[in-house]
Amino acid sequence: MWSAVHSGLQPSVSADHSSVGSAAAYLRFEQEQQAQPGVRGEYSLYGSSEIPGIRGFDRNALAKVGTAIDLQWQGEVWALGLNPAYAHKPDDDKELRIDGSYLAAAAGNWVLGVGAIDRWWGPGWQSSLILSNNARPMPALWINRNNTHAFETPWLSWVGPWQFTALAGQYESDRAVPDAKLIGMRFTFRPVDGLDIGLSRAIMFGGEGRPEGASTIWNALIGRDNGQLEENDPGNQLASVDARYGFSVGQQTMGIYGQMMGEDEAGAFPARKSWLFGADWTTQLFAADQQWFVEYTNTLADDFLGDAMPNLTYEHARYRSGYRYFGRSMGASFDGDAEAVTLGAFNFLKNGTNLSAKVSFARLNKEGAIRTVVPNDEIFYTVPDVDQNVTILDVGYGARLFEGWLDLKLQATDKKIKYLGGEKDQWSLGAAWTYRF
């Protein structure tokens, strides 16, 4: 499963730029360690004064206090991960969890698995419009390619290295339509060096009182749903297209990227669009390596190019708890009807210590309306319930400590953010310690 990482490293390694050499060397080391047959383990302990409502690609715990053991076994064909955890005072009232656990097996050049693992579909650093790690990972069955090598046939070799992932999971029971189902698909390819293109799709269907037979799945897959009466509507659909182009600038690297997501489709293309644009680049300053990014996100449907259509993104007339899992958006953490700009930087010191900082200027729930249904008050819904402008600052520090690794994180906002579940404190200070064995 690390073959995709290996293929992604090739352009950077061949470029032999000192600014990316240390990162490439670290990824090669992790690849070799994780690919070796055997057993590995981690123990983690964390605590936080508040559970952050806004998250990015870097993970934050979804509980105020918790501990976990992560055991990994890698064989020639099979792989197993067990990650039992205890979470004290979580937002979703689920103290015992096995997020990150899985069982997978290789069959030819395909990997079939079952488990609850985080996914991030898109090139963004702060947000992914269609599937991110903002919510807890959903238990699912999945299949993906093991080695991402290109087609050997001349008429398809232009696609370059490619990956395909398909998953099928089930939502929680505490929602407007209990036990709804999810099908997700993503196809990525690299037709030329530096250009990565992704096509993604997510389909909510079924659940209590809703059809979920073969004909329902087929109608959803071919898009035969828009314009139908509610009782015949097979589900809620999202689709996205994303691209990133990376290139060298002297001895440094730079990339530009974008993502477009539609809530439904018009013909064969997504409609009611949300947008994400960004750029990232590297520098070498003060005897350290830096990674910078700037990113714009707009989840108010058709607001960027056209007439705004509020209360559509991540919402649905039938699935009234929305495209959320245990109260958190499965896409952008700003949720729907939001507009935000994020500036961020990571600083990697030679001794392995790292620093990070980012600031987001966001307008949440721009239209001030909400139609999300919360069936269980014990689950904190991080859905902004009023129109509000907010500035969010995140600062992080990581270093070795007691033969393990310590992460310190701070999130501060200029005001308390108002959500359907209540208000979040303006300050969130957290620490996590991880030990490998």
DRENPA-759171 format. One record per residue (C-alpha): x, y, z. Coordinates in nm, 2 decimals. Layout:
BEGIN
<romar x="X" y="Y" z="Z"/>
...
END
This chain:
BEGIN
<romar x="0.00" y="0.00" z="0.00"/>
<romar x="0.31" y="0.22" z="0.03"/>
<romar x="0.37" y="0.18" z="-0.35"/>
<romar x="0.17" y="0.50" z="-0.42"/>
<romar x="0.39" y="0.69" z="-0.18"/>
<romar x="0.70" y="0.55" z="-0.36"/>
<romar x="0.57" y="0.66" z="-0.70"/>
<romar x="0.49" y="1.00" z="-0.57"/>
<romar x="0.84" y="1.04" z="-0.44"/>
<romar x="1.01" y="0.98" z="-0.78"/>
<romar x="0.99" y="1.34" z="-0.92"/>
<romar x="1.12" y="1.49" z="-0.60"/>
<romar x="1.40" y="1.24" z="-0.56"/>
<romar x="1.52" y="1.27" z="-0.92"/>
<romar x="1.51" y="1.65" z="-0.88"/>
<romar x="1.77" y="1.62" z="-0.60"/>
<romar x="1.67" y="1.95" z="-0.45"/>
<romar x="1.80" y="2.00" z="-0.10"/>
<romar x="1.47" y="2.17" z="0.00"/>
<romar x="1.28" y="1.85" z="-0.05"/>
<romar x="1.55" y="1.60" z="0.01"/>
<romar x="1.50" y="1.56" z="0.38"/>
<romar x="1.13" y="1.52" z="0.34"/>
<romar x="1.18" y="1.26" z="0.07"/>
<romar x="1.43" y="1.07" z="0.28"/>
<romar x="1.19" y="1.06" z="0.57"/>
<romar x="0.91" y="0.93" z="0.35"/>
<romar x="1.14" y="0.66" z="0.21"/>
<romar x="1.23" y="0.56" z="0.57"/>
<romar x="0.87" y="0.54" z="0.67"/>
<romar x="0.79" y="0.34" z="0.36"/>
<romar x="1.06" y="0.09" z="0.43"/>
<romar x="0.95" y="0.06" z="0.79"/>
<romar x="0.58" y="0.02" z="0.73"/>
<romar x="0.63" y="-0.22" z="0.43"/>
<romar x="0.84" y="-0.46" z="0.63"/>
<romar x="0.66" y="-0.77" z="0.76"/>
<romar x="0.62" y="-0.78" z="1.13"/>
<romar x="0.45" y="-0.62" z="1.43"/>
<romar x="0.47" y="-0.25" z="1.52"/>
<romar x="0.30" y="-0.05" z="1.79"/>
<romar x="0.23" y="0.30" z="1.93"/>
<romar x="0.09" y="0.43" z="2.25"/>
<romar x="-0.06" y="0.77" z="2.27"/>
<romar x="-0.19" y="1.00" z="2.54"/>
<romar x="-0.35" y="1.33" z="2.48"/>
<romar x="-0.55" y="1.61" z="2.64"/>
<romar x="-0.71" y="1.94" z="2.54"/>
<romar x="-0.90" y="2.22" z="2.71"/>
<romar x="-1.15" y="2.23" z="2.42"/>
<romar x="-1.22" y="2.03" z="2.11"/>
<romar x="-1.15" y="2.25" z="1.81"/>
<romar x="-1.45" y="2.31" z="1.58"/>
<romar x="-1.23" y="2.39" z="1.28"/>
<romar x="-0.97" y="2.14" z="1.16"/>
<romar x="-0.73" y="2.11" z="0.87"/>
<romar x="-0.52" y="1.83" z="0.72"/>
<romar x="-0.32" y="1.81" z="1.05"/>
<romar x="-0.52" y="1.61" z="1.30"/>
<romar x="-0.67" y="1.72" z="1.63"/>
<romar x="-0.82" y="1.49" z="1.88"/>
<romar x="-1.20" y="1.48" z="1.89"/>
<romar x="-1.21" y="1.45" z="2.27"/>
<romar x="-1.08" y="1.65" z="2.56"/>
<romar x="-0.88" y="1.36" z="2.71"/>
<romar x="-0.80" y="1.02" z="2.57"/>
<romar x="-0.55" y="0.74" z="2.52"/>
<romar x="-0.50" y="0.48" z="2.25"/>
<romar x="-0.29" y="0.18" z="2.15"/>
<romar x="-0.22" y="0.13" z="1.78"/>
<romar x="-0.10" y="-0.22" z="1.69"/>
<romar x="0.00" y="-0.29" z="1.33"/>
<romar x="0.08" y="-0.63" z="1.17"/>
<romar x="0.21" y="-0.65" z="0.81"/>
<romar x="0.23" y="-0.99" z="0.63"/>
<romar x="0.30" y="-1.09" z="0.27"/>
<romar x="-0.07" y="-1.08" z="0.18"/>
<romar x="-0.26" y="-0.97" z="0.49"/>
<romar x="-0.24" y="-0.66" z="0.70"/>
<romar x="-0.41" y="-0.59" z="1.03"/>
<romar x="-0.44" y="-0.27" z="1.24"/>
<romar x="-0.60" y="-0.26" z="1.59"/>
<romar x="-0.65" y="0.08" z="1.75"/>
<romar x="-0.86" y="0.06" z="2.06"/>
<romar x="-0.91" y="0.40" z="2.23"/>
<romar x="-1.08" y="0.57" z="2.51"/>
<romar x="-1.21" y="0.92" z="2.47"/>
<romar x="-1.32" y="1.13" z="2.77"/>
<romar x="-1.60" y="1.38" z="2.71"/>
<romar x="-1.60" y="1.35" z="2.33"/>
<romar x="-1.84" y="1.56" z="2.11"/>
<romar x="-2.03" y="1.25" z="2.00"/>
<romar x="-2.08" y="1.09" z="2.34"/>
<romar x="-1.89" y="0.77" z="2.22"/>
<romar x="-1.61" y="0.70" z="2.47"/>
<romar x="-1.49" y="0.37" z="2.34"/>
<romar x="-1.38" y="0.36" z="1.97"/>
<romar x="-1.17" y="0.17" z="1.72"/>
<romar x="-1.10" y="0.45" z="1.47"/>
<romar x="-0.80" y="0.36" z="1.26"/>
<romar x="-0.85" y="-0.02" z="1.29"/>
<romar x="-0.86" y="-0.23" z="0.97"/>
<romar x="-0.81" y="-0.57" z="0.81"/>
<romar x="-0.68" y="-0.58" z="0.45"/>
<romar x="-0.56" y="-0.83" z="0.20"/>
<romar x="-0.38" y="-0.81" z="-0.14"/>
<romar x="-0.53" y="-0.99" z="-0.44"/>
<romar x="-0.31" y="-0.95" z="-0.74"/>
<romar x="-0.27" y="-0.57" z="-0.78"/>
<romar x="-0.57" y="-0.49" z="-0.57"/>
<romar x="-0.62" y="-0.44" z="-0.19"/>
<romar x="-0.95" y="-0.53" z="-0.03"/>
<romar x="-1.02" y="-0.41" z="0.32"/>
<romar x="-1.26" y="-0.34" z="0.60"/>
<romar x="-1.22" y="-0.08" z="0.87"/>
<romar x="-1.24" y="0.28" z="0.98"/>
<romar x="-0.95" y="0.48" z="0.84"/>
<romar x="-0.91" y="0.85" z="0.77"/>
<romar x="-0.92" y="0.97" z="0.40"/>
<romar x="-0.85" y="1.30" z="0.24"/>
<romar x="-0.97" y="1.34" z="-0.12"/>
<romar x="-0.82" y="1.65" z="-0.27"/>
<romar x="-0.51" y="1.87" z="-0.29"/>
<romar x="-0.60" y="2.12" z="-0.01"/>
<romar x="-0.40" y="2.18" z="0.31"/>
<romar x="-0.69" y="2.33" z="0.51"/>
<romar x="-0.99" y="2.18" z="0.34"/>
<romar x="-1.12" y="1.90" z="0.12"/>
<romar x="-1.46" y="1.98" z="-0.02"/>
<romar x="-1.58" y="1.62" z="-0.06"/>
<romar x="-1.40" y="1.39" z="0.19"/>
<romar x="-1.16" y="1.49" z="0.47"/>
<romar x="-1.06" y="1.39" z="0.82"/>
<romar x="-1.28" y="1.65" z="0.98"/>
<romar x="-1.52" y="1.39" z="1.10"/>
<romar x="-1.44" y="1.05" z="1.26"/>
<romar x="-1.36" y="0.78" z="1.00"/>
<romar x="-1.66" y="0.58" z="0.89"/>
<romar x="-1.64" y="0.20" z="0.91"/>
<romar x="-1.65" y="0.08" z="0.55"/>
<romar x="-1.55" y="-0.19" z="0.30"/>
<romar x="-1.31" y="-0.07" z="0.04"/>
<romar x="-1.10" y="-0.17" z="-0.26"/>
<romar x="-0.80" y="0.01" z="-0.42"/>
<romar x="-0.50" y="-0.06" z="-0.63"/>
<romar x="-0.18" y="-0.17" z="-0.46"/>
<romar x="0.07" y="-0.05" z="-0.72"/>
<romar x="-0.02" y="0.26" z="-0.92"/>
<romar x="0.18" y="0.19" z="-1.23"/>
<romar x="0.05" y="0.31" z="-1.57"/>
<romar x="-0.14" y="0.10" z="-1.82"/>
<romar x="0.08" y="-0.10" z="-2.05"/>
<romar x="-0.15" y="-0.06" z="-2.35"/>
<romar x="-0.04" y="0.22" z="-2.59"/>
<romar x="-0.39" y="0.37" z="-2.61"/>
<romar x="-0.42" y="0.42" z="-2.23"/>
<romar x="-0.06" y="0.47" z="-2.13"/>
<romar x="-0.11" y="0.85" z="-2.16"/>
<romar x="-0.31" y="0.83" z="-1.83"/>
<romar x="0.02" y="0.77" z="-1.65"/>
<romar x="0.02" y="0.63" z="-1.29"/>
<romar x="-0.33" y="0.59" z="-1.16"/>
<romar x="-0.53" y="0.49" z="-0.85"/>
<romar x="-0.89" y="0.39" z="-0.80"/>
<romar x="-1.06" y="0.36" z="-0.46"/>
<romar x="-1.42" y="0.25" z="-0.39"/>
<romar x="-1.58" y="0.22" z="-0.05"/>
<romar x="-1.91" y="0.14" z="0.10"/>
<romar x="-2.00" y="0.24" z="0.46"/>
<romar x="-2.29" y="0.31" z="0.69"/>
<romar x="-2.38" y="0.62" z="0.89"/>
<romar x="-2.47" y="0.62" z="1.26"/>
<romar x="-2.82" y="0.55" z="1.39"/>
<romar x="-2.86" y="0.89" z="1.57"/>
<romar x="-2.96" y="1.10" z="1.27"/>
<romar x="-3.27" y="1.21" z="1.08"/>
<romar x="-3.25" y="0.90" z="0.86"/>
<romar x="-3.09" y="0.63" z="1.08"/>
<romar x="-2.83" y="0.39" z="0.93"/>
<romar x="-2.81" y="0.57" z="0.59"/>
<romar x="-2.55" y="0.42" z="0.35"/>
<romar x="-2.25" y="0.58" z="0.17"/>
<romar x="-2.08" y="0.49" z="-0.15"/>
<romar x="-1.76" y="0.67" z="-0.23"/>
<romar x="-1.54" y="0.65" z="-0.54"/>
<romar x="-1.21" y="0.83" z="-0.64"/>
<romar x="-1.00" y="0.80" z="-0.95"/>
<romar x="-0.66" y="0.98" z="-0.96"/>
<romar x="-0.41" y="0.99" z="-1.24"/>
<romar x="-0.09" y="1.17" z="-1.34"/>
<romar x="-0.08" y="1.22" z="-1.72"/>
<romar x="0.25" y="1.43" z="-1.71"/>
<romar x="0.51" y="1.47" z="-1.43"/>
<romar x="0.38" y="1.72" z="-1.17"/>
<romar x="0.02" y="1.72" z="-1.28"/>
<romar x="-0.22" y="1.52" z="-1.06"/>
<romar x="-0.59" y="1.50" z="-1.14"/>
<romar x="-0.87" y="1.35" z="-0.92"/>
<romar x="-1.23" y="1.27" z="-0.98"/>
<romar x="-1.44" y="1.19" z="-0.68"/>
<romar x="-1.80" y="1.10" z="-0.60"/>
<romar x="-2.00" y="1.04" z="-0.28"/>
<romar x="-2.36" y="0.90" z="-0.27"/>
<romar x="-2.58" y="0.89" z="0.04"/>
<romar x="-2.87" y="0.65" z="0.00"/>
<romar x="-3.09" y="0.40" z="0.19"/>
<romar x="-3.14" y="0.40" z="0.57"/>
<romar x="-3.44" y="0.35" z="0.78"/>
<romar x="-3.76" y="0.38" z="0.57"/>
<romar x="-3.56" y="0.44" z="0.25"/>
<romar x="-3.51" y="0.20" z="-0.05"/>
<romar x="-3.16" y="0.05" z="-0.07"/>
<romar x="-3.19" y="-0.24" z="-0.32"/>
<romar x="-2.99" y="-0.30" z="-0.63"/>
<romar x="-3.22" y="-0.08" z="-0.85"/>
<romar x="-3.18" y="0.21" z="-0.60"/>
<romar x="-2.80" y="0.18" z="-0.61"/>
<romar x="-2.80" y="0.16" z="-0.99"/>
<romar x="-3.02" y="0.47" z="-1.03"/>
<romar x="-2.78" y="0.65" z="-0.80"/>
<romar x="-2.47" y="0.54" z="-0.98"/>
<romar x="-2.60" y="0.66" z="-1.32"/>
<romar x="-2.74" y="0.98" z="-1.18"/>
<romar x="-3.10" y="0.90" z="-1.23"/>
<romar x="-3.23" y="1.10" z="-0.93"/>
<romar x="-3.25" y="1.48" z="-1.00"/>
<romar x="-3.60" y="1.60" z="-1.06"/>
<romar x="-3.77" y="1.29" z="-0.92"/>
<romar x="-4.03" y="1.30" z="-0.65"/>
<romar x="-3.89" y="1.27" z="-0.30"/>
<romar x="-4.02" y="0.92" z="-0.24"/>
<romar x="-3.84" y="0.80" z="-0.55"/>
<romar x="-3.52" y="0.99" z="-0.50"/>
<romar x="-3.24" y="0.73" z="-0.46"/>
<romar x="-3.01" y="0.95" z="-0.26"/>
<romar x="-2.80" y="1.26" z="-0.21"/>
<romar x="-2.50" y="1.29" z="-0.44"/>
<romar x="-2.18" y="1.49" z="-0.44"/>
<romar x="-1.91" y="1.49" z="-0.71"/>
<romar x="-1.58" y="1.68" z="-0.73"/>
<romar x="-1.29" y="1.74" z="-0.97"/>
<romar x="-0.95" y="1.85" z="-0.84"/>
<romar x="-0.61" y="1.91" z="-0.99"/>
<romar x="-0.26" y="2.01" z="-0.87"/>
<romar x="0.04" y="2.11" z="-1.07"/>
<romar x="0.38" y="2.11" z="-0.90"/>
<romar x="0.70" y="2.25" z="-1.05"/>
<romar x="1.05" y="2.37" z="-0.96"/>
<romar x="1.14" y="2.73" z="-0.90"/>
<romar x="1.52" y="2.73" z="-0.88"/>
<romar x="1.62" y="2.51" z="-0.59"/>
<romar x="1.27" y="2.52" z="-0.44"/>
<romar x="0.93" y="2.38" z="-0.53"/>
<romar x="0.59" y="2.53" z="-0.59"/>
<romar x="0.24" y="2.40" z="-0.66"/>
<romar x="-0.10" y="2.54" z="-0.76"/>
<romar x="-0.42" y="2.35" z="-0.70"/>
<romar x="-0.79" y="2.37" z="-0.72"/>
<romar x="-1.11" y="2.17" z="-0.64"/>
<romar x="-1.47" y="2.21" z="-0.76"/>
<romar x="-1.75" y="2.02" z="-0.60"/>
<romar x="-2.12" y="2.00" z="-0.70"/>
<romar x="-2.41" y="1.89" z="-0.48"/>
<romar x="-2.60" y="1.74" z="-0.77"/>
<romar x="-2.53" y="1.71" z="-1.14"/>
<romar x="-2.65" y="1.88" z="-1.46"/>
<romar x="-2.62" y="1.63" z="-1.74"/>
<romar x="-2.28" y="1.46" z="-1.67"/>
<romar x="-2.13" y="1.74" z="-1.48"/>
<romar x="-2.16" y="1.86" z="-1.11"/>
<romar x="-2.40" y="2.15" z="-1.05"/>
<romar x="-2.45" y="2.39" z="-0.75"/>
<romar x="-2.08" y="2.43" z="-0.72"/>
<romar x="-1.84" y="2.50" z="-0.43"/>
<romar x="-1.48" y="2.60" z="-0.50"/>
<romar x="-1.13" y="2.57" z="-0.35"/>
<romar x="-0.81" y="2.73" z="-0.48"/>
<romar x="-0.46" y="2.74" z="-0.34"/>
<romar x="-0.09" y="2.75" z="-0.38"/>
<romar x="0.20" y="2.61" z="-0.18"/>
<romar x="0.58" y="2.65" z="-0.20"/>
<romar x="0.90" y="2.57" z="-0.01"/>
<romar x="1.18" y="2.79" z="0.12"/>
<romar x="1.50" y="2.74" z="0.31"/>
<romar x="1.55" y="3.01" z="0.57"/>
<romar x="1.74" y="3.03" z="0.90"/>
<romar x="1.90" y="2.69" z="0.85"/>
<romar x="1.56" y="2.52" z="0.83"/>
<romar x="1.31" y="2.41" z="0.57"/>
<romar x="0.97" y="2.57" z="0.53"/>
<romar x="0.64" y="2.48" z="0.36"/>
<romar x="0.40" y="2.76" z="0.29"/>
<romar x="0.04" y="2.76" z="0.16"/>
<romar x="-0.25" y="3.00" z="0.09"/>
<romar x="-0.59" y="2.86" z="0.03"/>
<romar x="-0.94" y="3.00" z="-0.05"/>
<romar x="-1.26" y="2.80" z="0.02"/>
<romar x="-1.62" y="2.89" z="-0.08"/>
<romar x="-1.89" y="2.64" z="0.01"/>
<romar x="-2.19" y="2.86" z="-0.06"/>
<romar x="-2.33" y="2.69" z="-0.37"/>
<romar x="-2.28" y="2.89" z="-0.69"/>
<romar x="-2.16" y="3.20" z="-0.49"/>
<romar x="-1.83" y="3.21" z="-0.67"/>
<romar x="-1.96" y="3.21" z="-1.03"/>
<romar x="-2.33" y="3.28" z="-1.04"/>
<romar x="-2.62" y="3.35" z="-0.80"/>
<romar x="-2.57" y="3.21" z="-0.45"/>
<romar x="-2.79" y="2.92" z="-0.35"/>
<romar x="-2.79" y="2.88" z="0.03"/>
<romar x="-2.87" y="2.58" z="0.24"/>
<romar x="-2.76" y="2.33" z="-0.03"/>
<romar x="-2.40" y="2.24" z="0.03"/>
<romar x="-2.38" y="1.94" z="0.26"/>
<romar x="-2.76" y="1.95" z="0.31"/>
<romar x="-3.05" y="1.75" z="0.17"/>
<romar x="-3.43" y="1.76" z="0.18"/>
<romar x="-3.45" y="1.39" z="0.28"/>
<romar x="-3.12" y="1.33" z="0.47"/>
<romar x="-3.18" y="1.63" z="0.70"/>
<romar x="-2.87" y="1.56" z="0.92"/>
<romar x="-2.67" y="1.64" z="0.61"/>
<romar x="-2.34" y="1.51" z="0.48"/>
<romar x="-2.21" y="1.47" z="0.83"/>
<romar x="-2.09" y="1.19" z="1.05"/>
<romar x="-2.15" y="1.22" z="1.43"/>
<romar x="-2.22" y="1.59" z="1.39"/>
<romar x="-1.92" y="1.69" z="1.18"/>
<romar x="-1.90" y="1.77" z="0.81"/>
<romar x="-1.73" y="1.50" z="0.61"/>
<romar x="-1.60" y="1.77" z="0.38"/>
<romar x="-1.47" y="2.12" z="0.47"/>
<romar x="-1.46" y="2.18" z="0.84"/>
<romar x="-1.60" y="2.53" z="0.78"/>
<romar x="-1.92" y="2.34" z="0.68"/>
<romar x="-2.17" y="2.48" z="0.41"/>
<romar x="-2.24" y="2.84" z="0.31"/>
<romar x="-1.89" y="2.95" z="0.42"/>
<romar x="-1.61" y="3.15" z="0.27"/>
<romar x="-1.26" y="3.15" z="0.41"/>
<romar x="-0.89" y="3.23" z="0.33"/>
<romar x="-0.62" y="3.05" z="0.51"/>
<romar x="-0.25" y="3.13" z="0.53"/>
<romar x="-0.02" y="2.86" z="0.67"/>
<romar x="0.34" y="2.76" z="0.73"/>
<romar x="0.54" y="2.46" z="0.85"/>
<romar x="0.90" y="2.50" z="0.97"/>
<romar x="1.12" y="2.19" z="0.99"/>
<romar x="1.44" y="2.22" z="1.19"/>
<romar x="1.75" y="2.01" z="1.14"/>
<romar x="1.71" y="1.83" z="1.47"/>
<romar x="1.37" y="1.70" z="1.38"/>
<romar x="1.17" y="1.96" z="1.57"/>
<romar x="0.89" y="2.13" z="1.38"/>
<romar x="0.68" y="2.45" z="1.42"/>
<romar x="0.35" y="2.53" z="1.24"/>
<romar x="0.12" y="2.83" z="1.23"/>
<romar x="-0.18" y="2.92" z="1.02"/>
<romar x="-0.46" y="3.18" z="1.03"/>
<romar x="-0.80" y="3.16" z="0.87"/>
<romar x="-1.03" y="3.45" z="0.80"/>
<romar x="-1.37" y="3.30" z="0.77"/>
<romar x="-1.73" y="3.40" z="0.73"/>
<romar x="-1.95" y="3.11" z="0.84"/>
<romar x="-2.31" y="3.04" z="0.74"/>
<romar x="-2.31" y="3.35" z="0.52"/>
<romar x="-2.69" y="3.35" z="0.47"/>
<romar x="-2.76" y="3.30" z="0.84"/>
<romar x="-3.02" y="3.02" z="0.79"/>
<romar x="-3.00" y="2.65" z="0.88"/>
<romar x="-3.21" y="2.35" z="0.81"/>
<romar x="-3.00" y="2.07" z="0.97"/>
<romar x="-3.19" y="1.84" z="1.20"/>
<romar x="-3.02" y="1.73" z="1.52"/>
<romar x="-3.19" y="1.41" z="1.65"/>
<romar x="-2.97" y="1.36" z="1.96"/>
<romar x="-2.86" y="1.65" z="2.18"/>
<romar x="-2.57" y="1.43" z="2.32"/>
<romar x="-2.40" y="1.48" z="1.98"/>
<romar x="-2.24" y="1.82" z="1.93"/>
<romar x="-2.32" y="1.94" z="1.58"/>
<romar x="-2.03" y="2.17" z="1.46"/>
<romar x="-2.27" y="2.34" z="1.21"/>
<romar x="-2.25" y="2.72" z="1.24"/>
<romar x="-2.60" y="2.84" z="1.32"/>
<romar x="-2.57" y="3.21" z="1.25"/>
<romar x="-2.39" y="3.44" z="1.01"/>
<romar x="-2.06" y="3.52" z="1.18"/>
<romar x="-1.71" y="3.65" z="1.09"/>
<romar x="-1.43" y="3.48" z="1.27"/>
<romar x="-1.05" y="3.47" z="1.27"/>
<romar x="-0.89" y="3.14" z="1.37"/>
<romar x="-0.53" y="3.11" z="1.47"/>
<romar x="-0.35" y="2.77" z="1.50"/>
<romar x="0.00" y="2.72" z="1.63"/>
<romar x="0.18" y="2.39" z="1.67"/>
<romar x="0.51" y="2.26" z="1.81"/>
<romar x="0.65" y="1.90" z="1.78"/>
<romar x="0.97" y="1.76" z="1.94"/>
<romar x="1.12" y="1.44" z="2.09"/>
<romar x="1.04" y="1.38" z="2.45"/>
<romar x="1.11" y="1.08" z="2.68"/>
<romar x="1.20" y="0.85" z="2.38"/>
<romar x="0.87" y="0.95" z="2.22"/>
<romar x="0.72" y="1.24" z="2.04"/>
<romar x="0.54" y="1.54" z="2.19"/>
<romar x="0.29" y="1.76" z="2.00"/>
<romar x="0.17" y="2.09" z="2.15"/>
<romar x="-0.12" y="2.27" z="1.98"/>
<romar x="-0.30" y="2.60" z="2.04"/>
<romar x="-0.61" y="2.72" z="1.86"/>
<romar x="-0.75" y="3.07" z="1.94"/>
<romar x="-1.05" y="3.26" z="1.78"/>
<romar x="-1.13" y="3.62" z="1.81"/>
<romar x="-1.48" y="3.53" z="1.94"/>
<romar x="-1.67" y="3.22" z="2.04"/>
<romar x="-1.81" y="3.04" z="1.74"/>
<romar x="-2.18" y="2.96" z="1.77"/>
<romar x="-2.27" y="2.61" z="1.65"/>
<romar x="-2.60" y="2.41" z="1.66"/>
<romar x="-2.44" y="2.22" z="1.95"/>
<romar x="-2.36" y="2.53" z="2.14"/>
<romar x="-2.06" y="2.77" z="2.17"/>
<romar x="-1.69" y="2.67" z="2.16"/>
<romar x="-1.44" y="2.83" z="2.39"/>
<romar x="-1.21" y="3.09" z="2.22"/>
<romar x="-0.90" y="2.90" z="2.35"/>
<romar x="-0.80" y="2.54" z="2.29"/>
<romar x="-0.47" y="2.43" z="2.43"/>
<romar x="-0.37" y="2.06" z="2.38"/>
<romar x="-0.08" y="1.82" z="2.42"/>
<romar x="-0.03" y="1.47" z="2.28"/>
<romar x="0.26" y="1.22" z="2.35"/>
<romar x="0.32" y="0.92" z="2.13"/>
<romar x="0.57" y="0.63" z="2.19"/>
<romar x="0.66" y="0.37" z="1.93"/>
<romar x="0.75" y="0.02" z="2.03"/>
END
